[in-house]
Amino acid sequence: MSVKSCYIHIPFCNKICSYCDFAKVNYNKLYIDAYLDSLSHEIDLYYKSEILDTLYIGGGTPSGLEIDELNKLFKILKTIKLNKTYEFTFECNIESLTEEKLKLLYNNGVNRLSIGIQTLNLKFLKFLNRNHNKESVLNIINLANTIGFNNINVDLIYAIPGETISDLEEDLKFLTSLPITHISTYSLMIEPHTKLYIDNIKNIDQDLDYKMYKFICNYLKNKGFNHYEISNFSKKHNSKHNLTYWNNEFYYGFGLSSSGFINNRYTNTFNLNKYLEKKYDRKIEEIDIKTNMENEMILGLRKIEGVDKSKFKLKYGKEISEVFNIKKLIEEKKLIEENDFIKINPKYIYLSNQILCEFLL
C-alpha cells in the first residue's frame, strides 16, 4: 500500500483556546526559524519522494505565522510532490488571516481552507477564548472566495454549556449563508489539561447533546449538505485528506506531536525543546494484522457509507464476516448490509462508539 497523504503540524498560536488539548504553544518568533529548520530536516530524513494525493497543514494556528515565516514554510513544502488532482489544506483562524496571507496561500498552491470558527455567539466566543465576530467572519470568507478559494471548510462547536437549539440554529443559519462547501461539527468535550477542565466546567446533558446533533444533521441536509461522515458535511468536496484516515491508508505525520501510519503507527515527541534540537523521539506502535483489521472497521464505520466489503477482502484476504461476529448487530439492525457495504444504521450513528465497542467484543 503506497503512502497517500501528509499531515504537518505547526504548534504556534497567538491565543490559546480554552477547550484545546492539541500540542500548542504561544507564538514566539524566537522559536519559529528553528522549528521550521527542524521540520525541513525531518521531511528530508523520512519523506521518500512519493507523489501524494493530499497535504494538510494543521496546528496550532498555521495562519498565525508571519509572511516571512510562511514563505520559509512554503519553500520547505516544495520538497513534497503532489499529484495533478491534489488537495492542499491549510488551517486558519479569522483573527490571523489577511488579504496578503490569503493571496500568499493561494499562490503557493493551497486549494482548501479549513477555518476554525466554532461559534458566532459573542458570549460563547468569550467562553471559548476566541476573538472574532460575524462581521470579520463574513469579510474574510468572502475575501477568500473572491481570491479564488472555492473549497472552504468551517469548524463548528456545539453543546457549549448554556447553549440552546435556538443559539445553534443562529450559528448554522449564518454559516450556511456563506460561500463554503464543507462543515465539520464537534460536540464540545472537556478534555484534561485545558482551561475549561481546570475551571471544572462539565459537559452538557447527553440528551440535549443528541438533540443538537440531530438538529445539525437535519438542518444541513435541508441546506444541501451531504452527511458523509459522523461529524462532517459537504456540498461539493468531501475531505480527501480525512478520508485517508477513515480508509485506514498510509500517511506521513511531520512536526511536533504528529502521528503517521506507514506499516506501523508512530508519534513524534510532544517536547518542543527536543523537537527544536531535531530529536523527534518517534514512538512506534507495531500494528499486527488483527489490529489493522480492527482499525479498518473502527475508522471505516465512521463514514456514513460504511466499509467496502470487496476492498476489505482485497486488502486482507478475508471476508469481514470471517473476522468479526457481525451477525448479531445486523439482526439487531444496528449494522446494515447494503450493496457491497457494511454500515452503521443511520438511526444509531450518534451511538456509534457503543456499537463499535459491541462490535469488537
C-alpha positions in Angstrom: 0.0 0.0 0.0 1.5 3.3 -1.0 1.6 6.5 1.1 -1.4 8.8 0.2 -1.1 11.8 2.4 0.9 14.0 4.6 0.0 16.0 7.8 2.3 18.7 9.1 1.8 20.3 12.5 2.5 24.0 13.2 2.0 24.3 17.0 2.2 28.1 17.4 -0.9 30.1 18.4 -1.5 33.8 19.0 -4.0 32.9 21.7 -4.8 29.6 23.4 -8.4 28.5 23.2 -10.0 27.3 26.5 -11.0 23.9 25.1 -8.0 22.9 23.0 -5.9 19.9 24.0 -3.7 19.7 20.9 0.0 20.2 21.2 0.4 24.0 21.0 2.5 26.9 22.4 2.1 30.6 22.4 3.6 32.3 19.3 7.2 33.3 19.9 9.2 34.5 16.9 12.4 33.2 18.6 11.3 29.6 18.1 9.9 29.7 14.5 13.0 29.6 12.5 14.5 26.7 14.5 11.1 24.9 14.3 10.9 25.2 10.5 14.6 24.1 10.2 13.8 21.0 12.3 10.7 20.4 10.2 12.7 20.6 7.0 15.3 18.2 8.4 12.6 15.7 9.4 11.0 15.8 6.0 14.4 15.3 4.3 15.0 12.4 6.7 11.8 10.4 6.2 9.9 11.5 3.1 10.6 9.0 0.2 9.5 11.3 -2.7 6.1 9.6 -3.2 3.6 11.6 -5.2 0.8 12.3 -2.7 -2.9 12.9 -3.0 -3.2 15.3 -0.1 -1.2 17.7 2.1 -2.7 19.1 5.3 -1.1 21.9 7.4 -2.7 21.9 10.8 -2.0 23.2 14.3 -1.9 25.2 16.4 -2.6 28.1 14.1 -0.6 27.9 10.9 -2.1 31.1 9.6 -0.6 32.8 12.7 2.8 32.7 11.1 4.1 36.0 9.7 4.7 36.5 5.9 8.4 35.7 6.0 7.8 32.6 8.1 5.0 31.4 5.7 7.4 32.0 2.8 10.0 29.8 4.5 7.4 27.1 5.2 6.3 27.0 1.6 9.9 26.8 0.4 10.2 23.7 2.6 7.0 22.2 1.3 8.2 22.4 -2.3 10.0 19.1 -1.5 6.7 17.3 -1.2 5.3 16.1 -4.6 1.6 16.3 -5.2 -0.5 14.7 -8.0 -2.5 16.7 -10.5 -5.8 16.4 -8.6 -4.2 17.2 -5.2 -6.0 18.6 -2.2 -3.8 21.0 -0.1 -5.5 22.2 3.1 -4.3 25.0 5.3 -5.8 25.5 8.8 -6.6 29.1 9.7 -8.4 31.3 12.1 -10.2 34.5 11.3 -8.1 36.7 13.6 -4.8 35.9 11.8 -6.0 36.0 8.2 -5.3 39.0 6.0 -5.6 39.6 2.3 -1.8 39.4 1.9 -1.7 36.0 3.6 -4.7 34.6 1.7 -3.0 35.6 -1.6 0.2 34.0 -0.5 -1.6 30.7 0.4 -3.4 30.8 -3.0 -0.2 31.5 -5.0 1.6 28.6 -3.2 -1.0 26.0 -4.3 -3.3 25.8 -1.2 -6.7 24.9 -2.6 -8.7 24.2 0.5 -9.0 26.4 3.6 -10.2 25.0 7.0 -11.2 27.9 9.2 -11.9 27.4 12.9 -15.0 29.5 13.6 -16.6 27.3 16.3 -19.4 29.8 17.0 -20.7 33.3 16.2 -22.3 33.9 19.6 -20.3 36.6 21.4 -20.9 35.1 24.8 -19.7 31.6 23.7 -16.8 33.1 21.8 -15.6 34.6 25.0 -16.1 31.3 26.9 -14.0 29.6 24.2 -11.4 32.4 24.3 -11.9 33.3 20.7 -11.8 36.9 19.3 -13.7 37.1 16.0 -17.3 38.3 15.3 -19.8 37.8 12.5 -18.6 40.8 10.5 -15.0 39.6 10.5 -16.0 36.1 9.5 -18.2 37.4 6.7 -15.4 39.7 5.4 -12.6 37.1 5.5 -14.6 34.3 3.9 -16.0 36.5 1.1 -12.4 37.8 0.5 -11.1 34.2 0.4 -13.8 33.3 -2.1 -13.0 36.4 -4.3 -9.3 35.5 -4.3 -10.2 32.1 -5.7 -10.8 29.6 -2.8 -13.8 27.5 -3.8 -13.2 24.8 -1.3 -13.7 26.2 2.2 -14.4 24.3 5.4 -15.5 25.8 8.6 -15.4 24.2 12.1 -18.5 24.4 14.3 -18.5 23.6 18.0 -21.9 22.8 19.6 -23.1 21.6 23.1 -21.5 24.5 24.8 -22.7 24.9 28.4 -25.7 27.3 28.3 -26.3 26.9 24.5 -29.8 26.3 23.3 -31.1 24.8 20.0 -32.1 28.4 19.0 -28.5 29.5 19.6 -27.2 26.6 17.4 -29.7 27.5 14.7 -28.4 31.0 14.6 -24.9 29.8 14.0 -26.0 27.3 11.3 -28.1 29.9 9.6 -25.2 32.3 9.4 -22.6 29.7 8.3 -24.7 28.2 5.6 -25.3 31.7 4.1 -21.5 31.9 3.4 -19.7 30.7 0.3 -18.5 27.5 2.0 -18.5 23.9 0.8 -17.9 21.9 4.0 -18.7 22.0 7.7 -17.0 19.9 10.4 -19.0 19.8 13.6 -17.8 18.9 17.1 -19.6 18.4 20.3 -17.6 20.3 23.0 -15.6 17.8 25.0 -14.0 19.0 28.3 -10.5 17.4 28.0 -7.9 17.2 30.7 -5.2 20.0 30.7 -7.5 22.5 29.1 -8.6 25.7 30.8 -12.2 24.5 30.8 -11.2 21.3 32.7 -9.1 23.3 35.2 -12.1 25.6 35.7 -14.2 22.5 36.5 -16.6 23.0 33.6 -18.8 20.0 32.9 -20.2 18.6 29.6 -23.9 19.3 28.9 -26.7 16.8 29.4 -26.3 13.9 26.9 -30.0 14.1 25.8 -29.5 17.8 24.8 -26.3 16.9 23.0 -28.2 14.3 21.0 -31.0 16.7 20.1 -28.4 19.2 18.9 -26.6 16.6 16.8 -29.9 15.6 15.1 -30.8 19.2 14.6 -27.5 19.8 12.8 -27.9 16.7 10.6 -31.4 17.7 9.6 -30.6 21.4 9.1 -27.6 20.8 6.9 -29.4 18.2 4.9 -32.1 20.7 4.1 -29.4 23.2 3.0 -27.9 20.7 0.5 -25.0 19.4 2.6 -24.2 15.6 2.2 -23.6 13.9 5.6 -20.7 11.7 4.6 -19.0 11.0 8.0 -20.3 11.1 11.6 -19.2 14.8 12.1 -18.7 16.0 8.5 -20.9 17.5 5.9 -20.1 18.6 2.3 -21.7 20.4 -0.6 -19.2 19.5 -3.3 -15.9 18.3 -1.9 -15.6 15.6 0.8 -12.3 16.0 2.6 -9.8 13.8 0.7 -7.3 14.1 3.4 -9.5 12.9 6.2 -10.8 10.1 4.0 -7.2 8.8 4.1 -7.6 8.4 7.9 -11.1 6.9 7.7 -10.0 4.5 4.9 -7.0 3.4 7.1 -4.5 4.3 4.4 -0.8 5.2 4.9 0.2 8.8 5.6 3.1 10.8 6.9 3.0 12.9 10.0 5.7 15.6 10.4 6.1 18.2 13.2 5.8 18.3 16.9 3.4 15.6 18.3 2.4 14.5 14.8 1.3 10.9 14.1 1.8 8.9 11.0 0.9 5.5 9.7 3.3 3.6 7.4 3.1 -0.1 8.1 3.2 0.8 11.8 1.8 3.9 13.6 4.2 6.4 15.1 4.0 9.6 17.1 6.6 12.3 17.4 7.8 13.9 20.6 5.5 16.4 22.4 8.5 18.2 23.8 9.2 21.4 21.8 12.8 21.8 23.0 13.6 18.2 21.9 11.9 18.9 18.5 13.9 22.1 18.1 17.1 20.0 18.6 15.9 17.7 15.8 15.3 14.9 18.4 12.0 13.5 17.1 11.8 10.6 19.6 9.3 8.7 17.5 7.2 6.3 19.5 6.4 3.3 17.3 3.2 1.3 17.8 3.6 -2.0 16.0 0.4 -3.0 14.2 -0.3 -6.7 13.7 -2.9 -7.7 11.0 -5.7 -8.3 13.6 -5.2 -4.8 15.0 -5.1 -3.3 11.5 -8.4 -5.1 10.5 -10.0 -3.7 13.7 -8.8 -0.2 12.8 -10.1 -0.7 9.3 -13.6 -1.3 10.8 -13.5 1.3 13.6 -12.4 4.1 11.2 -14.4 2.9 8.2 -17.7 2.8 10.1 -17.3 6.5 10.9 -18.2 7.0 7.2 -22.0 7.1 6.5 -21.5 4.7 3.5 -19.6 2.3 5.8 -16.9 -0.2 4.9 -16.5 -1.6 1.4 -16.6 -5.4 1.8 -14.7 -6.0 -1.5 -11.9 -3.7 -0.6 -11.6 -5.3 2.8 -11.3 -8.8 1.1 -8.7 -7.4 -1.3 -6.7 -5.8 1.4 -6.7 -8.7 4.0 -7.7 -11.8 2.0 -10.7 -12.5 4.3 -14.4 -11.5 4.4 -15.4 -9.2 7.2 -17.8 -11.9 8.5 -14.9 -14.4 8.8 -13.0 -12.0 11.1 -15.8 -10.3 13.1 -19.0 -11.5 14.6 -21.4 -9.0 12.9 -24.4 -11.3 12.7 -26.0 -10.2 16.0 -25.5 -6.5 15.2 -27.1 -7.0 11.8 -30.0 -8.9 13.3 -30.5 -6.1 15.8 -30.4 -3.6 12.9 -27.5 -1.7 14.4 -25.5 -2.6 11.4 -26.8 -2.7 7.8 -25.5 -4.6 4.8 -26.3 -2.6 1.7 -24.9 -3.3 -1.7 -21.3 -4.1 -1.1 -21.0 -2.1 2.2 -21.5 -2.7 5.9 -22.5 0.5 7.7 -24.0 1.7 11.0 -27.7 2.1 10.8 -28.3 5.9 10.4 -30.7 5.8 13.4 -27.7 4.7 15.6 -24.9 7.0 14.2 -24.9 9.1 17.4 -24.3 5.9 19.4 -21.5 4.7 17.1 -18.9 4.4 19.9 -21.2 2.0 21.8 -21.8 -0.1 18.6 -18.1 -0.2 17.9 -17.5 -1.5 21.5 -20.0 -4.3 20.9 -18.5 -5.0 17.5 -15.1 -5.6 19.0 -16.2 -7.9 21.8 
